[in-house]
């Protein structure tokens, strides 16, 4: 098939690579404009643009997808279908129905659950046992189109959003290739979505990472994993930010301990009282220092029971 591919971050690259390997003709790759990065604020290409250039594909980077000039470029580009995966802008109606098979989206959840921008992270934060990918025929709503194909992945006990990202990215790539093959043969049966049983998977912010030890240890442990690698969970130790990269849930909270109070310091971990239960901190990063396990941290930094975090 002739395909216009629309995507921007790392999550989209696996699908682009898979479509090229499957022999599809990618007539145009549409990605977000280069953005300034690093201390020098030099313009850097998106992950998808980098991958597209590696494959020798034509790249188009409009500022706004709904501009008439942009729509005209897409109209003039021969394609049977437009594949959209984490592009970063809302696709306007003029583009949705432009090509023979419309716009197909690769979404990182089992729709109708976790519609929105951050489905992978919220599945971890909410303690889901499984997640997956839905190939969807896009409509004018936000992730509300007919479902064409689904695949599931199990979440491990210590799944992070980073590890789940890798699983779902790989699954999305293979499912997209399968869906396009079946679409061309007329073998797909679109399925209407029901009502979502979860909250909208809103975008993450750095502020979400601040640990409120009045919450349960179980909730905080899931939050830590769901915000790993970005934006990361954190608290305060004295006047410095302390990122928490990994933790375990322990038993009951020590009677009389305040929320956020360190109740025990061992050789390889320290324990923090929560609203319900206790959090065992096993991997962290003090402001200005490298990420390390708690054992390495405690060899160079003295903590005592009774100290408070936050």
N, C-alpha and C positions, 0 to 999 in steps of 0.2 A: 504493500500500500504506500501511497504518497502521504507523508505526515508533516504537519507543522507541529513542532514540539515547543511547549512553553514551560519553563522551570527556572529556578534560580539557585537554591542551596545544594549542599552535598546530597541531601535526601533524594534529589531528582536525578543525580548523575547515573546511578545504577540502571534506572529505567531507560535513559537515553542510550547508554552503552548496549543494553539488551536489545533495543529496537534496531540498532545498527548491526549487531551480530546476527539478528534474525533476518536480515536482508531487506528491511524496509528502506524506502527512499525518503530520507529526511530533507525536505525541500527548504526548510527554514527553522532555525532555532531562535526563539524569542526569550530574552532574559532581561532582568532588571539592569539599569545603567551601572557602570562601574562606580564604586563608592570609595571615599578616602578611608585608609586604614593605617594603623600604627602611629608612632610618634611623629613621623614625617608627613602624615596625612596624604600619602601618595595614593592615587587612584588605583584600585585593585579590581580585577574582573571577578565576576561570580564564579562559583564552582562549575556551573553548567556552561558558561561561556568558555572556560578553560577546556572543558571536556569536548565541547563542540569544535573548537579550533584544532584540538588534537586529532579529531576525526576528519578535519578538512571541510567542515560544514559552514554554511552561511549563517551569520549571527545578526540579529536585529534587536536593538535595545531602546525601545521607545520610552519616553518619560511617562506618558499616559496612554493606556491601551484604548481609551475611548475617543481619542483625538481622531478626527476624520482622516487625517493623513495616514495614521497608523492603520485604521480600518481598511483604507484603500490598499495599503501594502499587503495586508493579509488577504484581501479579496483577489488581488492580482497574483498571489502565490498559489500555484497548483497544489491541491491536497485533497485527499478523500476524507480526512479526519484531522482534528486538532487534539493532541494529547496534552493535558494540563496537569502538572504535579508541582505543588508548592511554588507557584509562580510569584505570588506576592501582591497581585492586584486583582480586583473583582473583574471578571470577564463580562463585558457589556452584551446586551441582547443581540446587537448587530453582529457580533462575532460568534455567539453561541450556536446559531443556526446557519452559519455561512457555508459550511461544507456538507457533503453528502451524508456523512455519519455524525455531524455535529461535533460537540466537544466531549471528550472522555476524560474523566478525572480519576487519578489514583489517590485515594484517601486513606490515611493511616489509622483507621479504626473499623470496627464492625458496625457500620451504620444500621440503624439511626443513632446508635450510641456515639457520643463524643464528636458531634458536629463541631467544627471550629478550627482554630489555628494551631492548637497544641494538644491534639488527641493522644499522642504517645506519652507525653509527660503526665497528663491527667489520669491515664489508665494506671500508671505506677502509683501516683499520689493517692488515688482512691482505693488501691489494694485489689485491683481486678486480677482474676486468675488467668484470663486469656484476653488477647486482643487480636488484631489482624489487619487486613486490607480489604477495602471495598472498591471495586471498579464501578464508577458511576457515570451515567449519562447526565451531563450538567444541565441544569435549568436555571431560572433567574433567582432562585432562593440560595441560601447559604448551606451548601452540602445537603440539599433536599431532593436531588434528582433520583430517577429510577436506578435501582441497583442492578448491575449486569453480571457481576461475578464476585465471590468472596473467598478469602482464605484466612485461616486462623493460626495463631502462634500461642503457645503456652508461656506464661510469665514464670520465671524461676523465683525462688524465695528471696534472692538478693538481686533481683533485676533492677537495673538503673535505667533511666530514660536513654542513656547513651547505648547500653547493650541492646535494649529493645528497638531503638532506632535502627541499628544494624540489621536486626532480624526482619523488621518490617520493610526496610528499604529493599532488601534482597527479595522478599516475597512479592512486594509490589512490582518489581521489575519482571519477574516471571509471569505473574498474573496478567500484567498489561499485554505482554506478547501473546499469551493464550487468549485473552479477551478479543484482541484485534483479529486474530485468526478466525475465531468463532463468529465475530461480527460480520466479517466479509462473507462467510459461508451461510449467514442467516441462522446460526445455531443458538443465539442468545435469546433468553426470555426475560425482558425487563420486569423487575419486581418493584412495586410501589413501596416507599418507606412508611412505616408507622410512626407513632409519636416516640420521641427520644425519652429513654428512662434515665438519662443523665443530664447534668447541667451542661450548658454550652462550654466547650473547651477553649476558654479565653486565652489570649496570649499571656505568656509569663512576664513578670517584671522582677527586677532585682529586689524590690521591697518585699516580695513574697517569701524571700529566703530567710528573713529574720525569724529565728526560732522563739516561739512563745512557750516557755516551759510550763505554763498553766495547762497546756493541752496534754493529751495522753502521750506516753512514750511511743506507743504503736503508731499514732498519727505522725509524730515527728520523725520516726524512723522511715516511714514511707515518703514523707516530704523530702528528707535528705536524699533518698534514692531518686525521687522524681525530678529533683533539681540538679542532678549530677549528669552531665558536666556543667550545664548552664541553667540558671544564673548562679547556682550553688547555695546551699544553706549556710547560715552564719549566725554568730552571736558575738558578745563582747567579753573579753577577758581583760579586766582593768581598762586601760584606755586604747586597747588594740582590738581590731576585728579578728575573730577566730572562725575560719571556715571549717565546717564539719563535713567530711566526705563520706564517712561510714560509721555506722553505729548499730548496736544490737538492743533489743528490748529485753529487760530483765524483769524480775518479779515485782513484788509490792514496793511501793514507795516507803522509805524509812519514816516511821512515825516521828513527827516533830520537825522534819526537814522542810525547808521552804522550797518552793518551786524555783529551779535554777541553781540550787545549792549542790555543791560537790559533796557527796556522802562518803565516798571511798576512793582511794588512789592506790592502784595496783602497779605492778611492773610494766604491764602491757596495755593498760586502759585506765580510765577513770569513770566514775559513775555520777550521774546527775539526776536529782529528784525532779519528777514531772507531776503534772496534775493527777495523773494516774500511772503508776509504775515508775520504773527507773530506766534511764538511757545510759548504755555503756558506750562510751566514745572510743572508737578504735582507729580512726584515721582522720587527720586534721591538717590545718595549715594556718599558722599564725601570720598576721600581717607582716609583710616584708621577708617572709621565710618560704622555703620550699614545702610542697606537700609531703607529708610523712606519716608513718604509722604512729600510734600513740606511744609505743615503747620507745621509739627514737626521740620523740618529743619530750617524754618524761625523763630521759637521761640528761637532757640539757635545760629543763625548765622545772622548777619546783612548784608543785601544787599541794595544797593541804585540804583535808575535809573541812567544810565550813565556808570555803570561798564560794562566791556567787558568780554565775555567768549571766550575761545579759545587762 
